[in-house]
Amino acid sequence: MPKPEPPALILETAIYAEDLAAAESFYAGVMGLEVVGRQAGRHLFLRCGAGMLLVFDPRATAVVDPEAPLPVPPHGATGPGHLCFAAEPLGLETWRARLEAAGLPIEAVVDWPRGGRSIYLRDPAGNSLEVAEARIWGG
């Protein structure tokens, strides 16, 4: 059997945060993502390049809403998640300066065996964020 063709990209990534206002302030204000949708107490949708970052309040998405206009299955997560932003085109040092200027502590700086570097920090919900040079994956 031939190997199946893989998807072209990850279209959306979801993380969870109970304080959506703090998440919006961080992801739109500090990270510069464009807000394309929000529902108070439930979700925040942001554009990141060709993909979307979905921030859900896990208390709302874990419950089936019989009044919901779309039959989206319940979902959610507990504990911190992880996501990685590509440092390009700004460059890792520009991102580091921007994050530090916003008062965000850098948890770690990693030099990867394949080449490239990453910086790690936390969003307001405690999710682990990474900003990395794309070459960490050989790209």
C-alpha positions as CSV (number, residue, x, y, z in Angstrom):
1,M,0.0,0.0,0.0
2,P,1.5,3.4,-0.9
3,K,2.2,6.0,1.8
4,P,-0.8,8.4,2.1
5,E,-0.2,12.0,1.1
6,P,0.1,14.1,4.3
7,P,-1.9,17.2,5.0
8,A,-0.3,20.4,3.7
9,L,-0.3,22.2,7.1
10,I,-2.0,22.4,10.5
11,L,-5.0,24.6,9.9
12,E,-5.8,25.3,13.5
13,T,-4.3,24.8,16.9
14,A,-6.3,25.0,20.1
15,I,-5.1,25.9,23.6
16,Y,-7.2,26.5,26.7
17,A,-7.5,29.6,29.0
18,E,-10.2,30.5,31.5
19,D,-9.4,34.2,31.3
20,L,-10.1,35.0,27.6
21,A,-9.6,38.8,28.1
22,A,-6.1,38.2,29.4
23,A,-5.5,35.8,26.5
24,E,-6.7,38.4,24.0
25,S,-4.5,41.1,25.5
26,F,-1.5,38.8,25.3
27,Y,-2.0,37.1,21.9
28,A,-3.3,40.3,20.1
29,G,-1.4,42.9,22.0
30,V,2.0,41.3,22.6
31,M,2.2,38.6,19.9
32,G,0.4,40.8,17.3
33,L,-2.1,38.2,16.1
34,E,-5.3,39.4,14.5
35,V,-8.6,38.6,16.3
36,V,-11.1,37.2,13.8
37,G,-13.7,36.0,16.3
38,R,-14.7,35.9,19.9
39,Q,-17.6,34.7,22.0
40,A,-17.5,35.9,25.6
41,G,-17.0,33.1,28.1
42,R,-16.3,30.5,25.3
43,H,-13.6,31.3,22.8
44,L,-11.2,33.6,21.0
45,F,-10.0,33.0,17.4
46,L,-6.8,34.6,16.1
47,R,-5.1,34.5,12.7
48,C,-1.4,33.4,12.7
49,G,-0.1,33.4,9.1
50,A,-2.0,30.8,7.1
51,G,-3.3,29.1,10.3
52,M,-5.6,29.9,13.2
53,L,-5.0,29.9,16.9
54,L,-8.1,29.0,18.8
55,V,-8.2,29.8,22.5
56,F,-11.1,28.1,24.3
57,D,-12.3,28.4,27.9
58,P,-12.2,24.7,28.8
59,R,-15.2,25.0,31.2
60,A,-17.4,26.0,28.3
61,T,-16.1,23.7,25.6
62,A,-16.3,20.6,27.8
63,V,-20.1,20.9,28.0
64,V,-22.5,20.0,25.2
65,D,-24.7,23.0,24.4
66,P,-28.0,21.8,22.9
67,E,-28.7,25.3,21.7
68,A,-25.4,25.5,19.8
69,P,-25.8,26.3,16.1
70,L,-23.1,23.8,15.0
71,P,-22.7,20.2,16.2
72,V,-19.1,20.6,17.4
73,P,-18.2,17.8,19.9
74,P,-17.2,18.8,23.4
75,H,-13.4,19.1,24.0
76,G,-10.9,20.6,26.4
77,A,-7.7,20.0,28.3
78,T,-6.4,20.6,31.7
79,G,-2.9,21.7,32.6
80,P,-0.6,23.8,30.5
81,G,-0.5,23.1,26.7
82,H,2.4,24.0,24.4
83,L,2.6,25.8,21.1
84,C,5.5,27.1,19.1
85,F,5.6,30.2,16.9
86,A,8.1,30.6,14.1
87,A,10.5,33.4,14.8
88,E,10.7,34.4,11.1
89,P,10.6,36.9,9.6
90,L,11.4,39.1,12.6
91,G,14.2,37.0,14.0
92,L,14.6,35.4,17.4
93,E,16.5,38.3,19.0
94,T,13.8,40.7,17.9
95,W,11.2,38.5,19.5
96,R,13.2,38.1,22.7
97,A,13.5,41.9,23.0
98,R,9.8,42.4,22.3
99,L,8.8,39.8,25.0
100,E,11.2,41.1,27.6
101,A,10.0,44.7,26.9
102,A,6.5,43.5,27.6
103,G,7.8,42.2,31.0
104,L,7.6,38.6,30.1
105,P,10.3,36.4,31.6
106,I,12.1,34.0,29.3
107,E,12.1,30.5,31.0
108,A,14.7,29.0,28.8
109,V,16.9,29.4,25.7
110,V,17.7,26.2,23.8
111,D,20.3,25.6,21.1
112,W,19.1,22.6,19.2
113,P,21.3,19.8,17.8
114,R,20.0,20.2,14.3
115,G,20.7,24.0,14.5
116,G,18.6,26.9,15.5
117,R,17.5,28.3,18.8
118,S,14.3,28.6,20.8
119,I,13.1,30.7,23.6
120,Y,10.4,29.6,26.0
121,L,7.9,31.6,28.0
122,R,4.4,31.3,29.5
123,D,1.1,32.9,28.4
124,P,-1.3,34.4,31.0
125,A,-3.0,30.9,31.4
126,G,0.3,29.2,32.0
127,N,0.6,27.5,28.6
128,S,4.2,26.9,27.5
129,L,5.1,29.0,24.5
130,E,8.1,28.7,22.3
131,V,9.4,31.1,19.7
132,A,11.9,29.2,17.5
133,E,13.9,29.5,14.3
134,A,12.3,27.2,11.7
135,R,15.6,25.4,11.2
136,I,15.2,23.6,14.5
137,W,13.3,21.0,12.5
138,G,15.8,21.0,9.6
139,G,13.9,23.6,7.6
